[in-house]
Amino acid sequence: IKIAIGAECHMAPAIQASCVIPFPFHPVWHRGRPLLDGGIADRPGVLGLPEGERALHHHLASRSPWRTKGAASMEIPVRRGLVALVLGDLPRVGPFRLEQGPRAFDVARRAAKEALEKRVLGDVVRVG
């Protein structure tokens, strides 16, 4: 899988490609190549950051039964300049739990505000 970071692609196909999962949904074709969701190769989405660029990464720990515990794709990314914000106890939201969205957003907003008040010691800030 080749990772392409996008200034060369139009926005609509890029957004459509972000919804593509191999097999259930057909890929978007651009310049003769399929575009797939970047999360397939880069779940946290940090490979597009220049090395050493300062960034705050909101790490969403998956509780999905489809994820393999201990898999590398589930680990908090470690990069120079990257601080991961890990919020515990977020309500689960998904296609069949859309009503939880406003509550999850509120919990995340309050936890992020709390995290921003903390002194960063290391590369992970945990709240909740």
Secondary structure, 3 states (H helix, E strand, C coil): CCCCCCCCCCHHHHHHHCCCCCCCCCCEEECCEEECCHHHCCCCCCCCCCCCCCEEEEECCCCCCCCCCCCHHHCCCCCCCEEEEEECCCCCCCCCCHHHHHHHHHHHHHHHHHHHHCCCCCCEEEEC
